[in-house]
Amino acid sequence: MAKKESSIKSFVLRVDTETMNALEKWAADEFRSTNGQLQWIIAEALKKSGRLKSERKKSCNPKENTL
């Protein structure tokens, strides 16, 4: 069976305990997973800096994905 091309890449991120705890709390406060929170933070930073040229089809914010 052929392997599908994925538009999502994975990577390892190392952060200190204090940063991870703060990130997990922030994610919980926003009703996101830790991974979802990181995706949102990165997307917002890219938009703010003008480095994200096109809007993604699916938002990282679960609140925005409801019909």
BAGU-418832 format. One line per 8 residues: for each residue y, z, x of N, C-alpha, C, O, CB. Coordinates in steps of 0.2 Angstrom, whole numbers, plus 5000, padded with zeros to 4 digits. Each point is the difference from the previous one (the first is absolute). Glycine has a CB too. Example, Ala and Ser with C-alpha at 12.3 -4.5 7.8 and 13.67 -1.06 7.14 Angstrom:
! BAGU-418832
4972 5039 5066 5006 5000 4996 5006 5000 5004 4999 5003 5005 4995 5003 4986 ~ 5011 4990 5007 5006 5001 5004 5005 5003 4996 5006 5001 5003 4991 4989 5003
//
This chain:
! BAGU-418832
4994 5000 5004 5006 5000 4996 5006 5000 5004 5001 5004 5005 4993 5002 4986 ~ 5011 4990 5008 5006 4999 5004 5005 5006 4999 5000 5003 4994 4999 4985 5005 ~ 5004 5014 5006 5004 5006 5000 5007 4998 4997 5003 4995 5003 4991 5011 5007 ~ 5009 4997 4985 5006 4998 4997 5006 5003 5005 5000 5005 5003 4996 4996 4985 ~ 5009 4994 5013 5006 5002 5003 5004 5005 4996 5001 5000 4994 5000 4989 5012 ~ 5001 5017 4998 5004 5005 4996 5007 4999 5002 5002 4999 5006 4988 5009 4994 ~ 5015 4994 4996 5007 5000 5001 5002 5007 5002 5006 5001 5002 4996 4989 4990 ~ 4993 5014 5009 5002 5007 5002 4997 5002 5006 4994 4998 5001 5007 5005 4987
5002 4999 5017 4998 5002 5006 5000 5008 5001 5004 5003 4997 5000 4986 5008 ~ 4991 5013 4998 4999 5007 5001 5001 5002 5008 4999 4996 5004 4993 5005 4986 ~ 5011 5005 5011 5001 5002 5006 5000 5008 5001 5001 5003 4994 5006 4987 5008 ~ 4992 5013 5003 5000 5007 5001 5007 5002 5002 5004 4997 5004 4984 5003 5000 ~ 5014 5006 4993 5006 5003 5001 4999 5007 5002 4997 5004 4996 5009 4988 4996 ~ 4997 5010 5013 4999 5007 5002 5007 5004 4999 5005 4997 5003 4986 5000 5006 ~ 5009 5008 4988 5006 5004 4999 4998 5008 5001 4995 5002 4999 5010 4989 4992 ~ 5000 5012 5010 4999 5007 5001 4999 5004 4994 5002 4997 4994 5005 5003 5016
4991 5006 4990 4998 5004 4994 5006 5001 4995 4999 4999 4994 4992 5006 5013 ~ 5014 4997 4996 5006 5001 4996 5003 4994 4996 5001 5001 4995 5002 5008 5014 ~ 4997 4985 4995 5002 4994 4997 4995 4998 4994 5002 4998 4995 5003 4998 5016 ~ 4988 5005 4990 4995 4998 4995 5001 5005 4994 4999 4998 4994 4993 4998 5015 ~ 5009 5010 4992 5001 5005 4995 5006 4998 4995 5000 5000 4994 4995 5009 5013 ~ 5010 4989 4997 5006 4998 4996 4999 4994 4996 5002 4999 4995 5005 5007 5014 ~ 4990 4989 4994 4998 4994 4997 4996 5001 4994 5001 4997 4995 5000 4997 5016 ~ 4994 5010 4990 4995 5001 4994 5004 5004 4994 4998 4998 4994 4992 5003 5014
5014 5003 4994 5004 5004 4995 5005 4995 4996 5000 5000 4994 4999 5010 5013 ~ 5004 4985 4997 5005 4995 4997 4996 4996 4996 5002 4998 4994 5005 5002 5016 ~ 4987 4997 4992 4996 4996 4996 4998 5003 4993 5000 4997 4995 4995 4998 5016 ~ 5003 5012 4990 4998 5003 4994 5006 5001 4995 4999 4999 4994 4992 5007 5012 ~ 5014 4995 4996 5006 5001 4996 5002 4993 4997 5003 5000 4994 5001 5009 5014 ~ 4994 4986 4995 5002 4993 4997 4994 4997 4996 5000 4994 4998 5008 5004 5012 ~ 4986 5006 4990 4994 4998 4996 4997 4994 5004 4998 4995 4996 5007 5009 4993 ~ 4995 4996 5017 4997 4994 5004 4995 5003 5005 5000 5006 5001 5011 4987 4998
4984 5003 5003 4996 5002 5005 5004 5000 5007 5005 4997 5000 4985 4998 4994 ~ 5007 5008 5011 5004 5000 5006 5000 4993 5003 5006 4998 5002 4990 5014 5001 ~ 4999 4984 4996 5000 4993 5002 5006 4996 4996 5004 4997 5003 4984 5004 5001 ~ 5012 5000 4990 5005 4997 4996 5007 5002 5002 5005 4996 4999 4987 5004 4991 ~ 5009 5007 5011 5006 5002 5003 5003 4997 5006 5005 4998 5001 4992 5013 4993 ~ 4998 4988 5011 5002 4997 5006 5001 4992 4999 5005 4998 5003 4988 5010 5003 ~ 5004 4989 4989 5001 4993 4999 5007 4999 4997 5004 4996 5001 4984 5002 4997 ~ 5014 5007 4997 5006 5000 4997 5006 5001 5005 5005 4997 5000 4990 5007 4989
5004 5001 5016 5005 5002 5005 5001 4994 5004 5006 4998 5001 4991 5014 4999 ~ 4998 4984 5002 5001 4994 5005 5003 4995 4996 5004 4997 5003 4986 5006 5003 ~ 5008 4995 4988 5003 4995 4996 5007 5001 4999 5004 4996 5000 4986 5002 4994 ~ 5012 5008 5004 5007 5002 4999 5004 4999 5007 5006 4997 5000 4991 5011 4991 ~ 5001 4994 5014 5003 4999 5007 5001 4993 5001 5005 4998 5003 4990 5013 5001 ~ 5000 4985 4995 5000 4993 5002 5005 4996 4995 5004 4996 5002 4984 5005 5001 ~ 5013 5001 4991 5005 4997 4995 5007 5002 5002 5004 4996 5001 4987 5005 4990 ~ 5010 5006 5011 5006 5002 5002 5003 4997 5006 5006 4999 5001 4991 5012 4994
4998 4987 5010 5002 4997 5006 5001 4993 5000 5002 4996 5004 4992 5013 5002 ~ 5004 4988 4988 5000 4993 4999 4994 4996 5003 5001 4994 5001 5012 5007 4999 ~ 4982 5003 5002 4994 4996 5003 4995 4998 4996 4996 4996 5002 5006 5011 5007 ~ 4998 4995 4984 4995 4998 4995 5003 4994 4996 5005 5002 4996 4990 5010 5004 ~ 5003 4982 5002 5003 4994 4997 4999 4999 4992 5004 4998 4997 4995 4997 5015 ~ 4995 5007 4986 4998 4998 4993 4997 5007 4997 4997 5004 5003 5001 4984 5000 ~ 5003 5012 4991 4998 5006 4996 4992 4999 5000 4997 4995 4999 5014 5006 4994 ~ 4986 5005 5007 4992 5000 5000 4999 4999 4992 5003 5003 4996 4995 5004 5015
4996 4990 4988 4998 4999 4993 4998 5007 4996 5002 5001 4995 4994 4987 5008 ~ 5001 5016 5001 4998 5007 4998 5004 5005 5003 5000 5000 5006 4989 4996 4991 ~ 5014 5008 4999 5004 5006 5003 4996 5005 5003 4994 5001 4998 5015 4996 4994 ~ 4993 5007 5013 4997 5006 5003 5000 5006 4995 4997 5005 5001 5005 4990 5011 ~ 5003 5004 4983 5002 5006 4996 4995 4999 4994 5002 4996 4996 5010 5005 5008 ~ 4983 5003 4994 4996 5000 4995 5004 5000 4993 4998 4997 4995 4993 5008 5012 ~ 5015 4998 4993 5004 5001 4994 5003 4993 4998 5001 4998 4994 5002 5014 5009 ~ 4998 4983 5002 5002 4994 4999 4995 4995 4998 5001 4994 4998 5008 5008 5010
4984 5000 4992 4995 4995 4999 4997 5001 4993 4995 4996 4998 5002 5004 5014 ~ 5006 5004 4984 4998 5001 4993 5003 4994 4996 5005 4998 5001 4994 5015 5000 ~ 4997 4985 4994 5002 4995 4995 5003 5003 4994 5003 4996 4996 4988 4997 5008
//
